[in-house]
Amino acid sequence: MTFSHAIQTVLLLPVIGGGIFCLLCVWAAARFFAKRPTPGSYTPPITVLKPIYGLDKGLEENLLSLCRQDYPDYQVVLAVQRTDDPALPLLRRLADDYPDRVTLVVKVSEPVVNGKVQNLTNALTAARHDLLLISDSDVRVTSDYLRIMAAPLADPNVGYACSMYRAAGAQHWCDKLELLSLNADFVPSLIFAAVTGVSDFCVGAIVVFRKADLEATGGMAALGDYLVEDYELGRRLVGLGKTMVIIPHVVEILADYPSFSRWWRHQVYWDQNTWAANPTGFVLTILTRAVPFALAFALVRSFDATSVKVLVATLGIRLATAGWICSAYLGDREGIKALWLLPVRDLFALASWYVAITRRSFEWRGHRFGLTKEGRIVPRGDMPATALNVTTEAVSAN
């Protein structure tokens, strides 16, 4: 075998692997969504923890979707870490409009490690109920959401439950890249993992668990120096002898990336999270990057007839399977319209894969942090080394 033939063979491995994986994801989605969940009768009091940092796109509608739940007894804790947070006027208005449901917590605690964990730790001080649900600020839900999420916890052996999500609200082409990153790549991979059991995971944007179980694992603050705090939370809950449940229910997460640089930083950050949670699995995902390697195969062969056929077939499988999952299972019409960008997104994904493995720092909400090989966060620059150095500014508990 000549060197050229060897290179071509190596390039074809991800092409074949990626095509097979795309088809397996369709099979997994069919299995996963075969039985859609219905709102359950198990409705214990529940506290929703909503960490907020800034006035995100669609924030008011996101929060209202939780304030208007068809659920007998629940509390929504809105938590911010700055007294001048631009979202505060909106949050105060919601606390006034829904005094029996909304609790506003404001604590000065600029992030020194995992800012989300710091915000959640603050929010927990106002939580009234044992059942806790974390819901990120960009999540928008249906009115039966709490009933669906609480149902699996009727079983005391279940440690936590997560649902799936899809990106929505893409206005710019960078938003569409983010939408495709989630709906055509990340979420199908999660569904495949859920169906096959190849890896455990915890979707931190939408996860419900018990406060008593959280305390048994060491508490929320103990997750403060983990980049992937949701994965670590799930690992610790399973370590208690509990099981996880992945619910075949889809909520929306709004895409908000008006510039390429902002989207690129988030893409790298997202890949760093995946790498930190499962290094071996993330490295092996290169064997599923069919489109970039099919293009490289065509370049090596100077776009001869054979390589063009391989490239066209690869693009066909990728677009068809992603389109089917988006339309048939995620209800994602936006993704169908943006599919023409998927090959471009896949090329960037290979680059961000490499950067995520090699870069030892990341950015969150404008703050830069160091990252160890074990996926632990370390302060950078002049930031204090204390993980949770916070002071109370105001707490409005209704």
C-alpha positions in Angstrom: 0.0 0.0 0.0 1.4 3.4 -1.0 1.5 6.4 1.4 -1.3 8.0 -0.6 -3.5 5.0 -0.3 -2.8 4.8 3.4 -3.9 8.4 3.9 -7.1 7.8 1.9 -7.9 4.8 4.0 -7.4 6.8 7.2 -9.7 9.6 5.9 -12.4 7.1 5.0 -12.6 5.7 8.6 -14.5 8.7 10.0 -16.6 8.9 6.8 -17.8 5.4 7.3 -18.1 5.8 11.1 -19.9 9.0 10.8 -22.4 7.6 8.3 -23.1 4.6 10.5 -23.5 6.8 13.6 -26.0 9.1 11.8 -28.2 6.1 11.0 -27.8 4.8 14.6 -29.0 8.2 15.9 -32.2 7.9 13.8 -32.8 4.5 15.2 -32.1 5.7 18.8 -34.5 8.7 18.4 -37.2 6.4 17.2 -36.7 4.2 20.3 -36.4 7.1 22.6 -39.5 9.0 21.5 -41.7 5.9 20.9 -43.7 6.7 24.0 -44.2 10.4 24.8 -44.6 11.3 28.5 -47.8 12.5 30.0 -48.3 14.8 33.0 -48.2 12.6 36.1 -50.3 12.6 39.3 -47.2 12.9 41.5 -47.1 16.5 42.4 -45.1 17.2 45.6 -44.1 20.8 46.4 -41.2 21.7 44.2 -38.7 24.6 44.0 -37.3 25.7 40.7 -33.8 27.3 40.8 -33.4 29.8 38.0 -29.8 31.2 37.9 -29.7 34.5 35.9 -26.8 36.6 34.7 -27.9 39.4 32.4 -30.9 40.2 30.3 -30.9 37.3 27.9 -33.0 37.2 24.7 -36.5 36.2 25.5 -35.9 36.1 29.3 -39.3 37.5 30.2 -41.2 34.8 28.2 -38.8 32.1 29.6 -39.6 33.1 33.1 -43.3 33.6 32.5 -43.5 30.0 31.2 -42.5 28.8 34.6 -44.7 31.3 36.5 -47.7 29.9 34.7 -47.3 26.2 35.4 -50.3 23.9 35.9 -48.9 22.7 39.3 -50.5 22.8 42.8 -47.6 24.0 44.9 -44.3 25.3 43.6 -41.7 28.1 44.1 -39.5 29.8 41.5 -36.3 31.2 42.9 -34.8 33.8 40.6 -31.1 34.4 41.5 -28.7 37.0 40.4 -25.1 37.9 41.5 -25.0 41.6 40.8 -26.9 44.5 42.3 -26.7 46.2 38.9 -27.8 43.2 36.9 -29.8 44.5 33.9 -32.4 41.8 34.5 -33.3 43.0 38.0 -36.2 45.3 37.0 -37.8 42.5 35.2 -37.2 40.1 38.1 -38.6 42.5 40.7 -41.7 43.0 38.6 -42.3 39.2 38.4 -41.8 38.9 42.1 -44.5 41.5 42.6 -46.8 40.0 40.0 -46.5 36.4 41.4 -45.8 36.9 45.2 -46.9 33.4 46.1 -44.6 31.8 43.5 -41.6 33.9 42.9 -38.7 34.5 45.3 -35.9 36.9 44.3 -32.4 36.4 45.6 -29.7 38.9 45.0 -26.2 38.2 46.3 -23.0 39.9 45.3 -20.8 37.1 44.1 -18.9 37.7 40.9 -17.7 34.3 39.6 -14.3 33.1 40.8 -14.8 29.6 39.6 -18.1 28.1 38.4 -20.4 31.1 38.3 -23.5 29.0 37.8 -22.8 26.9 40.9 -22.2 30.1 42.9 -25.6 31.4 41.7 -27.3 28.1 42.5 -25.7 28.0 46.0 -27.2 31.5 46.6 -30.6 30.4 45.3 -30.7 27.4 47.6 -30.7 29.6 50.7 -34.3 30.5 49.8 -35.5 27.1 48.6 -38.6 26.0 50.5 -39.1 22.5 49.2 -37.2 19.3 49.1 -37.7 18.6 45.4 -35.4 20.9 43.4 -35.4 21.6 39.7 -32.6 23.5 38.0 -33.8 25.5 34.9 -31.3 27.7 33.0 -32.3 31.2 32.1 -32.6 30.4 28.4 -35.1 27.5 28.9 -38.7 28.0 27.9 -41.3 25.3 28.8 -44.9 24.2 28.4 -47.5 24.6 31.1 -47.3 20.9 32.0 -43.5 20.9 32.4 -43.4 20.5 36.2 -45.8 17.6 36.2 -43.8 15.8 33.6 -40.5 16.4 35.4 -41.7 15.5 38.9 -43.2 12.2 37.8 -40.0 10.0 37.8 -39.1 11.1 41.4 -42.2 9.3 42.7 -39.8 6.3 42.7 -37.4 6.8 45.7 -34.7 4.9 43.8 -34.5 7.6 41.1 -31.8 10.1 41.9 -32.4 12.6 39.2 -34.4 13.1 36.0 -33.6 15.2 32.9 -35.5 16.1 29.7 -34.2 16.8 26.3 -34.2 20.1 24.6 -33.9 21.9 21.3 -32.5 25.2 20.3 -35.0 27.7 18.9 -35.4 31.4 18.1 -32.5 31.6 15.7 -32.4 35.1 14.2 -28.8 35.4 12.8 -26.7 32.9 10.9 -24.6 32.4 14.0 -27.7 31.6 15.9 -28.4 29.0 13.3 -25.0 27.5 13.7 -25.7 27.1 17.4 -29.2 25.7 16.7 -27.6 23.0 14.4 -24.8 22.3 17.0 -27.5 21.3 19.5 -30.4 19.9 17.4 -28.4 18.1 14.7 -25.3 17.0 16.8 -25.4 17.3 20.5 -28.9 16.2 21.3 -28.9 13.2 18.9 -25.7 12.1 20.6 -27.4 12.4 24.0 -30.4 10.4 22.7 -28.0 7.7 21.4 -26.3 7.6 24.8 -29.6 7.4 26.6 -30.9 4.5 24.5 -27.7 2.5 24.4 -26.4 3.3 27.8 -22.9 3.9 26.5 -22.4 6.7 28.9 -24.2 8.4 31.8 -24.9 12.1 31.7 -26.9 14.8 33.5 -28.4 17.7 31.5 -27.8 20.6 33.9 -30.1 23.0 32.0 -33.1 20.9 33.0 -32.6 18.5 35.9 -34.8 17.6 38.9 -33.5 15.9 42.1 -34.1 15.9 45.9 -32.4 18.4 48.3 -31.7 15.6 50.7 -29.8 13.6 48.1 -27.9 16.8 47.1 -26.8 17.3 50.7 -25.8 13.6 51.0 -23.3 14.2 48.1 -21.7 17.2 49.7 -24.0 20.0 48.7 -24.1 22.4 45.7 -21.1 24.4 46.8 -18.9 21.3 46.6 -19.4 21.4 42.8 -18.0 24.9 42.5 -14.6 24.1 40.9 -15.9 21.6 38.3 -16.3 22.9 34.8 -19.0 20.3 34.1 -21.0 20.6 37.4 -24.0 18.8 36.0 -22.1 15.7 35.0 -20.4 15.7 38.5 -23.8 16.2 40.1 -25.2 13.2 38.2 -22.2 11.1 39.0 -22.5 11.8 42.7 -26.2 11.1 42.8 -25.7 7.8 41.0 -22.9 7.1 43.5 -25.6 7.1 46.3 -27.1 4.0 44.6 -29.7 6.0 42.7 -30.7 5.8 39.1 -31.2 8.4 36.4 -34.2 8.9 34.2 -34.1 10.7 30.8 -37.6 11.9 29.9 -38.6 11.9 26.2 -39.9 15.5 26.5 -38.5 18.4 24.6 -38.2 22.0 25.9 -36.8 25.0 24.1 -33.5 26.8 24.7 -33.2 30.2 22.9 -30.2 30.7 20.7 -28.6 34.1 21.3 -25.3 34.4 19.4 -25.4 37.6 17.3 -21.7 37.4 16.3 -19.4 34.7 15.0 -16.9 35.3 17.8 -19.5 34.9 20.5 -20.7 31.7 18.9 -17.2 30.3 18.4 -16.3 30.9 22.1 -19.4 29.1 23.2 -18.8 26.2 20.8 -15.3 25.8 22.2 -16.6 26.1 25.7 -19.3 23.5 25.0 -16.7 21.1 23.6 -14.5 21.7 26.6 -17.4 20.7 28.8 -17.9 17.5 26.8 -14.2 16.7 26.9 -14.0 17.3 30.7 -17.0 15.0 31.3 -15.9 12.2 29.1 -12.3 12.6 27.7 -12.1 9.2 25.9 -15.6 9.5 24.4 -15.0 13.0 23.2 -11.7 12.1 21.6 -13.3 9.2 19.8 -16.0 11.5 18.3 -13.5 12.3 15.6 -14.4 9.0 14.1 -17.9 10.3 13.5 -16.9 13.6 11.8 -17.9 12.4 8.4 -18.3 15.6 6.4 -14.8 17.2 7.0 -13.1 13.9 6.3 -15.2 13.3 3.2 -14.1 16.7 1.9 -10.5 15.9 2.8 -10.8 12.6 0.9 -12.0 14.5 -2.1 -9.2 17.0 -1.9 -6.6 14.3 -1.7 -8.1 12.6 -4.8 -8.4 16.0 -6.6 -12.2 15.6 -6.7 -12.2 12.6 -9.0 -15.5 10.8 -9.7 -15.1 8.3 -6.8 -14.3 11.0 -4.2 -17.2 13.2 -5.4 -19.6 10.3 -5.0 -18.3 9.7 -1.5 -18.7 13.3 -0.6 -22.2 13.6 -2.1 -23.3 10.4 -0.3 -21.8 11.6 3.0 -23.6 14.9 2.7 -26.8 13.2 1.7 -26.8 10.9 4.8 -25.8 13.7 7.1 -28.5 16.1 5.9 -31.2 13.5 5.6 -30.7 11.9 9.1 -30.3 15.3 10.8 -33.4 16.6 9.0 -35.4 13.6 10.0 -34.5 13.8 13.7 -35.2 17.6 13.7 -38.6 17.3 12.0 -39.9 14.0 13.3 -38.8 14.0 16.9 -37.6 17.5 18.0 -40.3 19.4 16.2 -37.6 21.7 14.9 -38.8 23.5 11.7 -36.1 26.1 12.1 -33.4 23.4 11.8 -34.9 22.1 8.6 -34.6 25.6 7.0 -31.1 26.0 8.3 -29.8 22.6 7.1 -27.8 24.1 4.3 -25.5 25.5 7.0 -24.9 22.1 8.6 -21.8 21.1 6.5 -20.3 24.5 7.4 -21.0 23.9 11.0 -19.5 20.4 10.8 -16.2 21.9 9.5 -16.1 24.3 12.4 -16.9 21.5 14.8 -13.7 19.7 13.8 -11.7 22.8 14.6 -13.4 23.4 17.9 -12.8 19.7 18.8 -9.1 20.3 18.4 -9.1 23.6 20.3 -11.1 22.1 23.2 -8.5 19.3 23.7 -5.5 21.6 23.6 -6.7 24.8 25.3 -6.3 25.0 29.1 -8.6 28.0 29.7 -12.2 29.0 29.0 -14.5 32.0 29.1 -17.8 32.2 30.9 -20.0 35.4 30.8 -16.9 37.5 30.0 -14.7 36.0 32.7 -11.7 33.9 31.9 -10.6 30.9 33.9 -7.9 28.2 33.8 -8.7 24.5 33.3 -6.8 21.5 34.6 -6.4 18.3 32.7 -8.9 16.8 35.1 -11.6 19.4 34.1 -11.3 21.4 37.3 -11.5 25.2 37.3 -8.7 27.3 38.6 -8.8 31.1 39.1 -6.9 33.2 36.7 -5.1 36.6 37.1 -5.9 38.5 40.2 -9.1 36.6 41.1 -9.3 35.4 44.6 -8.8 31.7 45.2 -11.8 31.2 47.4 -14.5 29.3 45.5 -17.5 30.9 47.0 -16.7 34.4 48.3 -20.1 35.9 48.5 -21.9 38.6 50.5 -25.7 39.0 50.8 -27.0 42.2 49.2 -30.7 41.5 49.4 -33.1 38.6 49.7 -36.8 38.9 48.9 -38.5 35.7 49.9 -42.2 35.8 49.3 
